[in-house]
Structures are given as structure tokens and as C-alpha cells.
Amino acid sequence: MNSKFSNTSSSSFFVALLCLLARQITVPAFLSQNPKPLSLRAAAALLSMTSLLLSTKFSLYPNGTFLQFKFPNRPQRITFPTKTPIACSATEPPKRRQKPPKKKKSVADGEKGVDPVGFLTKHGISHKQFAQFLRERHKSVKDLTDEIFNRHANLRDLASGFEILGMHRHPEHREDYMEWAPGARYCALVGDFNRWSPTENCAREGHFGHDDYGYWFIILEDKLRDEEKPDELYFQQYNYIDDYDKGDSGVTIEELFKKANDEYWEPGEDRFIKNRFEMPAKLYEQIFGPNGPQTLEELEEIPDAETRYKSWKEQHKDDIPSNAPCYDVIDNGKEYDIFNVVLDPVSQEKFRGKKPPLAYWFETRKGRKAWLKKYSPCIPHGSKYRVYFNTPSGPLERVPAWATYVQPEAEGEQAFAIHWEPPPEYAYKWKNSCPKVPKSLRIYECHVGISGSEPKMTSFNDFTEKVLPHVKEAGYNTIQLMGVIEHKDYFTVGYRVTNLYAVSSRYGTPDDFKRLVDEAHGLGLLVFLDIVHSYSAADEMVGLSLFDGTNDCYFHTGKRGQHKYWGTRMFKYGDLDVLHFLLSNLNWWATEYQIDGFNFHSLSSMMYTHNGFASFTGDLEEYCNQYVDKDALLYLILANEILHVLHPNIITIAEDATFYPGLCEPISQGGLGFDYCVNLSVSETWSNFLENVPDHDWSMSKIVSTLMGNRNYADKMLVYAENHNQSISGGRSFAEILFGEIKDGSQDTDKLLLRGCSLHKMIRLITLTISGRAYLNFMGNEFGHPECVEFPMSSNNFSFALANRRWDLLAKEGLHRNLFIFDKDLMKLDETERVLARVLPSIHHVNDNTMVIAYLRGTLLFVFNFHPTDSYEGYGIGVEEAGEYQLVLNTDEIKYGGQGLIKDDQYSRKTISKRVDGLRNCLEVPLPSRTAQVYKLSRILRI
């Protein structure tokens, strides 16, 4: 063959080098293609030349032990596993590189606009101890970031562990598996694909199988089918997913090499590729001359490198210029020497400008059909598997921590992971893009399992087809899903998570969940996820507890590793590998399933060593004392920083009962960086009033102060009248309190129904409109679901009778349909008038005697009469603008289950010139007892 690649070994070496330069194979794989083994020093020289001649870069993970090559869209740092220094000079012999003098960092250099106590200054808060705590925390963040950069190229790499950990298909007809288990002595994969053998597929020491950080690496080779021959190229790749139907063009390797030679190389550039012995022979002649020694005995004392270099340059100063790159490698002969690559500047720039011939390389890839014809998968789609460890305490089998599909323990069987790799033609393909984030959030909180009408567990597909249309019709713009992440026990509502990367298999497959999210996006709904990183289930076989046989792998040891009351395990947030696991988990859900936001559950459990079970007086000292877990705070800061950089439109919500200062403040100003925080006290106040306080004794002042919360953070507040806690977590929903004890046919039935219906509507109206920019409602509570939720457990003989939602009530005329119509119009009011998106209300009328509350929000006037018996014919409310006000929402309308006491001719009211409530004008409105009205300024009168 008349080709510049004269033999198979040279061709393999050339293509392997191209793959290395293109970062398609690892250095060990490249070295295995070299016809003769390279020394460690030669390998170091190869690495140095690769880094010098290429504009592309690669990252090492972990540092110096496992190489992961990819095409980054961002600059990355290069880290070498050897301590060999590398120097380069273009015109003269290299000299020892001197370190530049250290420049003192100033605020202007890297921290312009950063103030660790900025939010304290903004709000006029003076507390020396807490301010010092914030400064120390800021320094800890910088120290932690420096520590991270010692092992990761950047924060994105820290949060992208799912790209390499767990089970992944490799283009070279194999599966790669990686797991972190620092306490294990041996690691293997067992499953039905290898007859559960603990020796067939294991990590091999010395073959990048185990590193110093505790990461195990296992390669599962695809099985060659009968009568099929191995690939001609050792590094033959196949298109499995992207362009899986391409690659079977029929072009041979010889034809491809000839095409590359003819189109890619310029004359003279292939000089040393044609004969691989020419370069070493030239170097030998350069050092020893044409008649150099042939044995060690004949070897004389070798001059130093600089002398040899000058002599050679003098000898060849009159040589004819060549197109081949001009470089010399100077080796001073020491065991750990410096390889100085001296390059001609013109040749260097020319080579750097030449892009790797990736187009030719990709042409060598074959399609999925060719792969299926030649190989059978090493682990078929749907296979069951676990990871096997040998530990000091004995052999263990665990569900992999990074598994994406898990079958928890059921019917006495052990839990196992399920390999999810459907054929690309059947894998789910996204159809809709994520909706634009609205200025106000109307969140519909859902639990998939109980979302059906029948007494059984509902699937993702049923939820998609039946519940999503209801949410859209009801006027909400966001769904928040709870219990989606895999958990062992159904009755825990999904809060005792066992497998953080897996969608719960009891509801369907990963593709079913993708369809749910995609269809929600198609309806214009954002999808939020309840994320539980504040603690983890204590289960060992299916969870993370004692994962590698040690008690401190993912969690703290001793009392700190156990939740004081819930029996769950507490994460070790100060460990880099635990941070790697948790931060990657957040990025996984946002990347793989296109999740639009996270509700961080029970932050007080993680932020304090007492798990939040302590009395708080509001003194700032309580937020910076010895009980505060600073590592947990650093994790939350990193989580918000990374999420908002990688996914700019993502929403993060903090659920913290202690109202930690700065939850929603920018990180640069000393805050934790959340977008919203939940006002947990609102629902507790309403429940207390309904259950324990007589209607005449309700305090309007307390209602307003509770709903407003901390005025400094009111615009970042997420509020709800009731969420799942009242319906699921052992409490009673408002409907159950208001209507549960009403007996049909009694004399007071109509009166009690009217009371319950009125309060149900008024509580929701004032909760949505008086505070914050986000509102939440739990599934079914919008129409007054009559029953609480009771999950199947031993106490109810595992019955599903109460683990559902009564959607059938909406099809019947009456109380529940009336409440739903009101809630729907309430959501429409926010959509049309942008209530939540407006500035916070001006509350100018709070009267505990008359039990009337009134406030202005933009052009809207809200008036509430909570008095159980007193009605007012013309109640004067102060307004600033004189004009005509139109009644746009009235809780007493008949269609909402009211009495219709306000007639149509009373829907339009004009102001009178009278100073009331400190405002210039007065609007007299009719106020029947237990009713609320919303007026809109429709016409301004100029006086």
C-alpha cells in the first residue's frame, strides 16, 4: 500500500495519538497502542508536548488517578499526576523558571462588590458577634473553594459527578462503572448479567481501578457474538445514542487514512510519521555523532545538555529550512529531569493553528446496527445489579449510591438497582422547552402516589393525563412534587430518601417521569422538586448508611450523625466527596430531568447540631453560637451559587422554621442566596385559630403581623394557608376542621356550612394577597378535600382507602365545587392584576374591635370583615386616590357558596372627600359578616 502510513502499528499509533489530542481516549489507552512501551520519562515528555501544542485541555479526576476526557465549553486547569516540572523556550536554551512575586490581593482584584456583612448594613442591624461570624464564614468559603480547586478544575466539575460516577456507556463497546467507597478493600459488580458472581467484574488494583480518594473503577466489556471477529482497531468506537443510525458508511480504515494523508497533511509534515525510527536515530546521532558507541562500555562521558545543544545548533546552522516542526528535546540524564522542549515559534504557531482531524476520526465510528451485529451488551437494559464490597467487617452488597433506577425492598426481597439504558429509538425525547419564569409563583403542591381517585398507588402516567390538566385549569403556574425521589417506605411521604439519584420506581420509569415534566412544560407549568439533603434514611441495604462498611462514609459518626428525634442520618457536609455527591445531585435533577426549582426541606435539621429542636428568642447570637453547623451553611452557599450559575433561571426555596438571617440575601452580601423562604408560621396560626380560638376572639393584629412576617424579607416570602402538613403529617386540613363535625339534617347544618365556606375563602384570599411573591396550595385543598390522607401501614392494615383524592366532588354541584370556582377566580385575579408581583401592600386599617382589615396593593383595595355576627352597611375605608372603585372579587357571591348580600348596583363605589386612616379620601363599602371584597380603581377623579 503506497501510503504515508506504511504499517498497521504506525497507523494505530497515529490514530491513537489523534484520539489522545482530541481527548477521545485516555493516556493509558494511548500508551497501550504504542508498539514499544514508553518509559515514565518519555510519557512525561509526551504529556508536556501535548499540553504545549494543543489549545484544547483535559481535566483529571480525581487528581492524577483517573482521566476523563471530554469537549468542554469552558477553560479548564490542567493538573499532571507527576511532579515533573516542564519548561519551554522558543529561541534559547531553557533556564530555571522563576516564580513571579506574589501580588497582594485586594478587594478590587477579586471581591469587588463583596461585603460579608452587607445585608446587616442594609437593614441597619448591629450585632458584633454575628458580624464576626459572617466574616469568618466568608473566609471559610474561600478556603473551601481553594481546597476544591486542588482536586477539581472548577465548581462545575464539582457538581458534575454524575457524568462519570455510576454506570455509563462508553463509545468503545463497554460500560464504565465508578463508585466512591473509601472504606472498602475490594469492589465488584454483581447482578443477573454475571450470575451474581463477585469475581467476574471487579476493580483491578494498578489498572486505574482504585485511587487514594476511595474511588473504584470497573470496566464491563461488551460480549463478542459467536462467529464475529474482534474489531480491526482496538479503539473502535460506536454511535450508541447521538447519531445512532449513522456510521455504517462502508469506508475502510485504509481508505480513511489515505484520505487523511491527502487532505490533512502538508508536504514534509509526515516526515517522522512515515518512519517512526527516524527521530530517535536523529537524536542519537545528534548526541553521539554518526559513529557513536554501540555498547555501554564504549559510552564516554556525555557533555551537559547546554553544551550539546549549542554544538548541535552550530553544526546545523546552514541546514535547508523544512516544513516539519523544528524542536529539540534536551535531557540532562537525571532520573527526574526537566524535559525542555525548544520550539521554533513559526512551527509552533502553525501546529497550534492546525485543528485535530476529528472529522476523519469520527468517520471511523460505526453505527448502532454494526454494534448490535458484532456485540451483545455486557449488561442488558433492565438488568438487576448491586455493588459488592469486601470490608474489614466482612463482605457487603449495596445498591449503588449513584444508581438512577432502584427497586426498593419489596415482599421480602433485597433491594437492587436496575440498569436503565433503553434503545435510543425508544428512549424518551423532549418535546417542550422550559417555560419562562413568571414574576409571581402560584405553586400547586402534589404527591403523585395519592393523586388518583381510586384506592391504589397512582403512576406518573396517570398523574400526567389527569392531574396536570386540572392544575392548568385551576390557574396555577407551578407544580411542586414531593416523594418523587426513591425512598424505601411509602408511608414516610418520601422524606426518608434512600437513593438520591433515582426516580421512585413505585410510580414508573425514569422516562415516565421525563414525560410528566415535559408535558407540564408544554402546559406552561414550572416543575419544582422537594429535595431532602438535610438528612437521609438510616437504611443500610438500600440507603447510604454504612455504605462501605464504615460509619463515617457519607455521615457523621456518634450522636452528631443521628437526628435527635427522627432516627435519620446526618450528612458530613465538611467532606469534599460528600459535597461532590450532594451538589452533583442537584445538578443531576436540573440537567437530566429539566427540573426548574428546588424546595430545600427542613433546613433547620442540618444548620444546627440540635437539629432545630431548641427555643429561639430571635437574638442573633442563637444563629452563630456553637450549635450552628458552619459546614452545612457552606454547602447551602455552594449549592445556590452553583445552581444559579449553571441554570440561571432556576428557583431555590428555603424551608427553615428558625428564619435564619440572610436566607434570601445575595451571597456577595453575606446571605445564603435563596430566591424564596417559606413563612411556616402562617399555617400554624390559622390552624390554631380554627381549632382553639373562638371566632369572636380572633386578633386582627396577630393575623397581619404573622402574615407579613419579617418586613425585611416579606418580598421574598412564600406563604400558604395550608400545605401537606395539615393533610398528611398527622394534622387536620382546614376543611376537616370546618366541615368534619357537621352532621347532615341537623338544625345548624346550613349555618355551619356557611361559616366554614366563608372562612375557607377569606383565609386563602388574605394569605395570597397580603405578603410575598409566591403562594402555595396542597393538592385538593383548593376545593376543601373532606378527608385527611392516611398512607397504608400496619395500623390500618395497609389500606389505600384514604390514600387518594376525591376529584369526583368537583363534578357535583355544591360546597366543594363552589370552593374550587372561588380558588380558580383567585388565581385568575393574580394572573390578570399581577397581585403577587406588585409592591408589598400598604396596610392602613387593622381594627380588632370591628374585626376589619383593609390594605392597598397597587390599584387594588382589599377589605376583610372577620366578625362572626356584625355586618356594616357603609364601612369607611381610607384611600389615597379619589375616584370610582369597582368590585372585582366578592367572597359572598352565590357561585362561591355565599349569600349574595351585595347587589349588582353596589359593585361600583365612589369616594368621598373625607380623611380616613391617614389618607385623603374615603370609600364607604358594605361589609356583611365573614366576607371579603377586592376593589379596583377604575376611574380617577381630578379635583
N, C-alpha and C positions, 0 to 999 in steps of 0.2 A: 504494500500500500504506500503510494507516494504521498505521504502526509507529514506534516511537521510534528505529529505525534506518532512516533515510529513503532511503539510497542504498547501493550496493554498496561504495563506497570507505569510507564510515563504518563499515559493518558489518565490512569486512575489518580496518579499524583497530582496532575494538573487540575483535574476537575475537583478533586478533594480540596486543593488549595483555593480554587474559586469558591467552593462552598464555605470554606473557612472565612475567606474575606467577606463573603456575603452573609456570614453568620447563619448559615443553614445547618452546619454540623459543629460539633464540639472539637476542641483541640485534641482530646484523646482519640476521637474518631478519625481525625486527620492523621495523627501520628500512626494509627493502625494501617493507613493506606500507603505510607512511605515504604518502598521496597526494602530499605535498610533502616534499622532503628536509629533514631537520633539520640544523641547524648542530652543530658539535662541542660548543659550549657548551650548546645545548639538549639534546643527547644526554646530556651530563654531568648536567644537571638531571633528566632522565628517570631516569637511573640512581640519582641521590640520592633522588628521591621513591620509587622502587621499593624501595630499601633501608629507607626510613623507614616506609613504610606497610605493609610485609609482615612477618609473623612468620617466614615461610619464607626460606631463604637459598640462595645458589648458590655454587659453587666455580669458580675459574678455573684452567684447566690448559693449558699452562704459564702462568705469571703474566702475565696481560694479553695473551695471544696467541690462546688457543683456549678457547672457552667450552663447558663441558659441564654441562648442566642435568640434574638428577635429583632424586628424592624421598629425601633422606637420612633415616636413622633416628637421626641424631645431630646435635648442633650443629656448625656449621662456621664458620670465619672467612671474612669477605668481603674480597676483595682487588680493588681497582679498577685498571684499566690506566692511568688518567690520574693525574696528580699533583694534580688539582684538589681542594682541601680542601672539606669540606661541613659546614655548621653549621646548627643548628635551634634555634628558640626558640618557645615557645608563647604568651608573654604580652608580650614586649618585643622591640625591635629587637635583632638578634643582635650579640654582641660577640665579639672575638677569643677563641677558646678557649685557656685557659691549661693547660699540661701539669701534671698533678699531680706533686708532688715524688716522686722515686724513693724507693721503700722498700727498704731493705737486706734482702736475702734472708737468711733464717736457716735452719738445719736444720729447724726446726719448720714453716716455711712450705711447703716442697715436698719435703723429703727426710727426713721423719720415718721412722725405721726403716731408713735407708740408711747403710751403712757400707762404703766401698770396700775395706776390708781386713778385713771381718767374718769371713770364713771362716778367715783366718790366725789371728785371735784365738781362734776357736772351737777350732781344732786345736792351739793353743799353738805356732804356728810364728813364729819371729822371724827376719826377714830384711829389713834396712833397704832394700836396693836394690829387691827385688821389691815391698815395700810401697809404695815411692815410685812404682814403675811402675804399680801398681794405682790409686793416687790420680790419676796423670796420665791414665790410661786412662779413669777415671770422668769427669774433666773433658772429655776428648775426646768422650765420648759425649754430654755436654750440649751442647758446641759443635756437634757434628754434628746433633743434634736441632734446635737453633736454625736452622742452615743449611737443614735440611729444611723447617722451617715457613716459610721465606721463599718457598718455591715450592709447598708442599703444605699443604692445610688441616690435615691430621693424618697420623699414621702409617698409618692405614687407607688413605688416598688414595695414599700412597707405595707401598703393597703391592697396589693395585688397578688397575694399569696395563692389565691385560687387558680392563678394561671399555671402554676407548676405543682402545687400540692394536691393530693388526691389522685384520682385516676384520669389520665389524659391520653388521647390518641396521638401518636407520633407519625409523621408522614412516612417514616421508614418502616412500614409494616410492623408496628409494635405498639404496645401500651406501656406508658411510663407511670409508675406509682411512687408517690413520695409522702412520707408521714413523719411527724415530729414526736419522738418518744425517747427523751434523753435517759430515762431510767432503764430502758430495755438493753439486753445483751445480744439479742438475735431477733430478726424481724422477717416475716414471711407472709404471703397472701394465701389464704385457704378459701376454697369455695367449691361449688359443684363443677366448675370448669376444670379443676385439677383433683377431683375426688377428695377434697378437703385434706390434701397432703401438706404437712408443714415443712417439707423439704424441697418440693419441686420448684416453687417460685419464691426465692428468698433474696435478701440483700447480701451481696458478697463483699466482704472486707477487702479493701485495697483496689476495688474497681468502682470507685465513686459510690459505694453502697452505703457508707456511713461516715458522717463527719463529726467534728468536735462539738458541734452545737446540738447533736442529738437527732439530726435528720437522716432518715433511712430512704434509700432509693432502690427501687426494684424495676427491672425491665422484663416485660412479658412479650416474648416473640410470637408473632402470628405463625400458625402451623402450615407448612407447605403441603399442598394436596398431593395425593398419590399421582405418580407419573408426571409430576411437574418438576422442572429443574429450577435450581436457585437463580436469582437474578444475576445477570451478567455484571452489573455494577453493584458493589457492596452497599453503596449509599443510595440505591434506587428508591425514589420516593413516589408516592401515590396521592392522587387527589381524593380525599375521603368526603369532605364536606363542601368547601368552596370549589366551585367549578368541577364538581364530582363527575360530571358527564363529559369532561374534556380530558385530553391527554393521550388518547389512543390514535395518534396520527399515523403511526406506522413508520416514522422516521427512525432509522437505525442510529446507534451511537457513532459508528464510523462516519456516517453522513453528517451528523451533527457536529463532530469535531472538525471535519473538513470545512463545513460552513463557518464555524467559529474562526478557524485559521484564515479563511479567505476574507471575511468581513471585519474581523475584530483587530487582528494584529497588523502592525505596520512592518515594512521590511526591516529586518535586523532585530526586531523586538523578541523574536523567538530563538535567538542565538543560543541561550543557555537552556531553553526548554527542549530543543532538539536533541541535545546531548547532555544528560544530567551530570556527566563526569567532567565536563569542560571547566566548570567553575572551580571545583576542588583542585583540579590539576593546575589551573592557573594560579590559585592561591599558593599551592605547594611550590610551584616554580618561582612565584614572587618572593617567597621566604628563603628557599634553599638554592635557587638557581636551576638551570637545565640539567645539571648532573648532580643533583642533591643526594644525600645519604639514603640508602635503601634499608638500613638496619639501625637499631638503637645504638649499636657500638660505633657506627660511623657518624652519629649525630654529634656535632660540635656545639659549643655554647651559642645560644641564639641571642642576637642583639636585642635590645629593648625595642618596644613597639614603635616609639617615635623615630628611632634611628632607621628601622626598616622602612617605615612609611616615607621618610624624606628620601631615602636612597631609591626606593621604587619610583617615586614621583619624578626624580631627576632622570632616571633611566627611561621613562616613558613620556617625557615632556613633549617629544616631537611626534607622538603617535597620531595617526589619522583619526579625526572625530568619528564616532559611531552613534547610531540611533539607540543602541542599547543603553539602559540606565548605567550611569557611572557611579559605582560605590565600592568602598573597601571596608572590610571588617577587620579591625585591629584587636588582637587578643594578646594580652600580656602573659598568658600562660598560667595564671593562678587558678586555683580550684574554684574560687568565687570571684571571678574577674568582672571587669566592666567591658561590655561589648559596645564599642564606639562605631556607629555607622556613619561614615562620611559620604555625603551625597552631593552630587552636582546639582545646584539649585534649579537649573533648567530641566534636567531629567526628573527631579523630584516633583516640580510643579506639573510637568507633563503627565507623570504617572498618577498624581493625585487627581488630575482632571479627568482621567480615564475611569469611567464607572465600571464596576464589576459586570461581567457579561451575564447578568441574571436572566436576560431573555433566553439565552441559549440553555442556561441551566434549567429553567422552568420547562423547556421543551422536552427535557428528559423525564419529566414526571408523567406517569401513566394514570389512567382514569380508574374509577371505582370498579368498572366491569373487569378490567385486567386484574385488579387485586382479588376480586371475588373468584376469578377463574384460577388464580395461582395459589391463593391462601384461604384458609379458614380463620376467623378471628380467634385470637388467643383467649378472649373472654367474651362470649356472645352477649348481645343485648338481652337484658333481663336476668342475667346470671346472679346468683346469690353468692356473697362473699363476706369474709371478715378478715381482720388483720391478726396475725398470730405473733406473740412476743414470748421470748424466754427472759425472765426477770429473776432477780435474786430471790424473790418469794415463790418462784415456780412459773410454769407456762400459763399464759393467759390468751384468751381470744376476745377481741373487742370489735365493735362497729367502728370503722374508720372515722376520725374526727372531722374530716373534710368530705365525707360522703354526701352526695346530693339527693339521694333517694334511699329511704330506710324503711324497713318493715319492723316496727317495734315488737316486743314480746307479745304474743297472742296465742291463746289456747295452749299454754304450757311450753311453746316452742321458743328457742332462743332467738334473739333479735339478729338481724343481718342487714347488710347493705345490698342494694340492688343496682347492678351496673346499668345505667341509663344512657344508651347510645343508639337511638333508633336510626334506621337508614335515612340518609339526608332527604330522600324524596318523600318520606313520611314525617319527618320532624316538623314541628310547628314553625311556621313562617309568619313574622309580624306583619300586620296589615296597616295599623294605625300609628300615627306619631303621638307623642305625649301632648296633652292639651296645654295651653298657656296657663300659667299660674294666675288665678284670679286675685284681685286685691282684697277680697274677703273670703273666708273659708266657711262653708256650711257642710259640716262633716257628718256622715251617716256611719255610725259605728256598727260593725257586723261581726257575727260569728257564723262561719259557713256551716258548721255541723248542725246547728239548731235553726237554720234559716228556712227549713221546709215546713209544710203543713202536716205531713204525716209523722207518726211516731217512729222515726228512724233517723239515721245519720245522713245528712244531705251532702251531696257531692259538689265539686267545683262546677261541673257542667249544669247541674240543676240550679245552682246559685246564679250562674251566668244567664241562664234562659229566663228565670222567674224573678229574681230579686233585683238584678241590675235595672230592668225596665221600671220597676216600682220606685227605685231610688231616683231615677231620672224624672219620672212623673211627679214625685214628691217635691222636686225643686232643689235638691242638694247637689253640690258640685264636687264632692269628695267622698270616697268611702275609706274607712279605716278598718282594716281586717285584723282580728285577734285570733290566736290559736292556729295560725297557718303554719308556723314553723314546727317541725316534728317534736312531739312530746309523747311520753310513754302512756300516761294516764289521761283518759278523755275527760274525767271529772275535774281535772285541775284547770280547765278552761284554756289550756295551752300555755300557762305561765311557768310550768316546770319543764323548761325546754331541755331536750336531751341531745338533739342534733341540729346545730345552728345553721348548717348549710342545706338542710333538706326540707322540702315541702312535705307537709304531713300526708302520708300515703293513705290515711283513712278517708281522705276526701277525693283522691285521684292522683294522677301522674303529674310530673313537672310540666308537661305540655298542656295538660288541662288547666293548670294554674296560669300558664302564659296566655292561654286563650281568654281566661277570665280578665286578666289585666288588659289585654289587647281590646276586648270588647268594651270594657269600661272606658278606655281611652277613646274608642270610637263614639261613645255616647257623651264625650266631653267631661268625663269624671276623672279626677285625680285618684291615685291609689296610694294610701298610706299603710304602713305596716307597724303593728305593735311589736317592738323589738325588746327583748329581755336580755340585757347584758349586765344587769345589776346582781344577778345570781344565776345559779344553774342547778338542775336536778341532781340529786345525790346518787342516782342510779349508776351502777358500775358497768354492767354488761352493755347497755345501750347508750349510756351517757359518758361524761368525761371524768367522773370521779375515779381515782386510782387507775387512770387510763394506761399508764405504763408500769403499773405495779407500785408506784411511789405515791405518796400522799400530797406531794408538792409539785406535780407536773403543771397543771393549769390553776391550782387553787392554793390558798394559804394553808399552812399547817396549824394544828391546835385549834383553840377557840376562835381565832380570827378567821379560820377557814370554814366556819359553820355559822349560818344565820341563827340569831339568838332564839327565834320562835318558829321559823318555818321549816327547819330541817334541810335547808338547801345549802349548796356550797358557794363560797365567795371567791371570785376570781383574784388572781395575783396580778394586779394592774401594773406593778413595777417591773415585771419581767418583759423583756423585748419580744420574746417569742409569743407570749400571751397577747401582747399588744398587736403583734403581727396577725394573729388569729382573729381577734375581735375586729380590728379595723378592716381587714380583708373581708370579713363577713358583711359589714355594712356596704362596702363597695360591691360585693357579690350580688346582693339583692338589687341594688340600683342598676348594675350592669346587666346581669343575666335576666332579670325579670322586669326591668324598667320601672321599679318602684319609685314613686315621686316624693316620698317623705317617710319619716320615722317618728313614732311616738316612743320616747325612751321611758320605759316603765320603771316606776319605783326607784327613782334616783337616790332617795334618802337611804335606801338599803345599802348602797355602795359608797356613798360620800362620807359615811360616819362608821366608825368601828362598832358603835352601839346599834347600827342598822336603822337609825332614825327613831328608835323607841326610847325617847327621852323627852322631857318637858322643855319647851323653848319659850323664852320670855321675849325674844326679839332683840336682845343685846347682841351686838356684833361679835363679842368675844366668843359666843357659842358657835360661830362659824369659822373660827381659826384656832380653836384650842387643840389639846392632844387627841381628841376623839375624831378629828377630821382626817379622812384618808386623802392625803395630798396626791398620791399616785392615781386614785380614781378621778380626781379633778383634772390631772394632766391628761388622762385618757379622754375625758369628755372634751377638753380643749382640742386635742389632736383630731378627735372624731369630727367635730364641727368644722375645723379648718380644712381637713382633707375632703370631706363630703362636699363642702361648698366650692372648693377649687375644682374637683373632678366633675361635679354635677352642679353647675351654677344655679339651676332652678329648683334644687331640692329643698324640702322643708323639714326642719327638725323641731320637735316639740318636747319640752321637758316636763315630766310629771314628778313634782317634788313637793311633798307635804310640808317641808320646812321653809319654803320660799327662800332658798339660798340667794344671797345678794349677788346681783350681776348675772343671773341666769341668761338673760336675753340681751346683755350688753355686748358690744363688739369685743373680740379677743384682744385687739390692739389697745383697748381702753380698760383692760383688767377683767373683762367678763368671760363667760363660758361660751358665748357665740350661738346660743339657740335662737330660733326665729320666734317661737311662742313658748309660754309656760302656762300650765293648767292651774286655774283657781279651784282647788279641791274643796275649799270651804263652802262654796255656794250650794252644792247639792246637800251637804251635811246640814246647812242652815235650813233649807227648805224641808228636808225630812224631819228635822227636829220640830219645826213649826207645825207641820201637818200632824205629827204623831203626839206631841207633848204640850203644845201651847194652844189654849182656847182661841178661837178666831178673834174675839174682842181684844185680846192681849198682844196681838202681833205688833211688833215695833217697826215702824216705817224707817226709823233712823238706822236700826241694825240691818234691815234689808238693804238699804242703799250702801252703807259702809261695807257690808260683806260683798255685794256685787261689784263695787268699784275696786275693792282690794287696795293694793298699794298704788297710789296715784302715779308714781314714777314709772310703773310698768303696766299701767292699765291698757295702753295701746298695743301691748304685746301679749295680752291675756287671752287664753282660750277658756271659754266658760260653757257650762252645761247645767241644765236644771237637774237632770239625772242621766247617768250613763249605765254601763253594765253592772256596776257595783250594787245598784239598787235592785236589779233584776236577777243577778246571778249569784253574787258573792254573799249569800245569806241574808241580804236585806229585803226590803219590800219596795216595789215600784210605787210611784205616786198613784197610779190607777188602782193598785191593790189596796192602798191606804184609803183612797177616796171612795171607791166603789165596792171594795171587797166585802164589807159588812152590811150592804144594803140587801134587804130581803124583798123579793117580789111580792106585791099585794099589800104591803104594809101602808099605813096612813102617811108616813113620811117619805115614801119612796121617791116621789117626784121632787120633793124639796131637797132631799139628799143628792139626787142626781143632778139637780140644777147647781147646788153648791159645788159638787165635785167637778162638774164640767166647767164652771166659771173659773175656779181656782186653777185647774189644769191649764186653761188657755192663758190666764193672766201671768202665771208663773213663767211660762215659756216666752211670752211677749216681753216682759221686763228683763228677763235674763239675757235674751238675744240683743236687745236694743240699748241697754244702759252701759255696757262695758265691752272693751276688747274689740278685736277684728276677726275673731273666729268663734264659731258656735258648734257644739256637738250634740248629737242625739243618738241614743242606742236604738237599734232595730226593733220596731214595733211599739216603742213608747210614744211615737208621734200620734198614734190613734188609741192610746190608753189600753195597751195589752192587759187583759184582765188577770193573767196568771204570771207568777214568777217562773224562772227557769230552774229545773231540777235535773241535773245530769244523772244518767244511770250509774248507780253504785250499789254496794251491798245493802245499804239502809233502805232502799226502795226496790230491792230485788232486781236491780239492773233494768228498771223500766224506762222506756223512752216517752212515756205518756206526757210528761211536762217538758221535754227537751225539744220543743218546736215553737213555731209562731202561728198564731191564728189569723192568717191572711183572709180567711173566709168571712171574717167580720166586716171587711171593707165592702163586700158585695151586698150587705144588708143595710137598709135604712135604719138610722138610729144613732145612738150615742157615739159609737166608735167611728162611724163614717163621718159624723159631724166634726169630731175632733181632728180627723185626718184632713178634711177640707180646710179647717182653720189653719192647721200647720202648713198645708200646701200654700195657702194665701200669705202666710207669714214669710215663707221662703221667697215667694214672688215679690213681696214688699221689699225685701233686701235686694233682690236682683234688679228691680226697677228703680228703686230710690237709693241704692247703694248705702244702706244704713250703716253696716259694719265698716265700710270704707271711709265714712265721714270722720270728721274730728270728733273727739270724745264729747259727750253731752255736757251741757251746762245745766246742772241740777239746781233749780232755784226754788222749788216748793216741796218741802217734806213736812207734813203735819201729822203728828202722832195722835192728835185728838180726833180729827176728822178721818184719819187713816187714808189720806190722799197724797200721792206722789206725782209730781209733774216735772218734766225736763225738756229741753230743746236740743235737738241734734240736727244741725243744718237747718233746712226749711221745715222740718217735721217737729210737731209738738206731741209729746206722749203724756197722757193723763190716766192715772190709775186710782180707783176707789176700792180699797180692800175692806171697807166697812161691811160687816155681815148683814146689817139691817138698814142703815141710814142711806137714803138717796138724796141727791141735791139737784134742784131744778135749774139753777143757774149759778154754778160754782165759778168764782172768778179766779182766773189763772193769768199771771203776768206774761206778756210777750213783748219783744223789743220792736218788731215791725208792725206798723198799723196796716190793716188790710183785711182781706177776706180769706178765711181758712175753710178748707173743705175736708170733711171727714172721709178718710180713705180706708180705715180699718176699725171695725167695731166688734168687740168680742160678744156683744149681746144680740147679734143678728140671729135670726131664726135658723138660717142654714148652718150656723155653728152650734146649734143646740141652745141658743139663748131665747129670751122672751120677746125681743124686738120692741123694746120700750121706747127707743129713739126712732121717731118717724122720719120719713124721707125729707120733709120740709125743714127738719132740724139738722140736716147734714152739712149745711153751709152756714157759717157763723162769721159775723163781722166784729171787729174790735171796737172798743170804746176808749176814749181818751181818759184814762184813769191809771195812775201809777200804782202798780201792784207787784209785790215780790221784788221790789227794787228795779222794775222795768217800766218803760214809759207808757205801755198800753195794757189793756185788759181784755181777755177773751172769756166771756161767760158761756159755760158749756153745761149741758145736762149730764149728770153723773148718777145713774142707777147703782145700787149697791152691787158689789162684786163685779164690776165691769171696768173695761179699759177702752180708751179711744186713741186713735192716731189721726192728727190733723195735719194738713199740708197747706202752707201758704200758697194760695193760688193766684192772688192779685194784691199788689201793694198799693196802698192809698197814700198819695203825696199830700201832706198838709202844709 
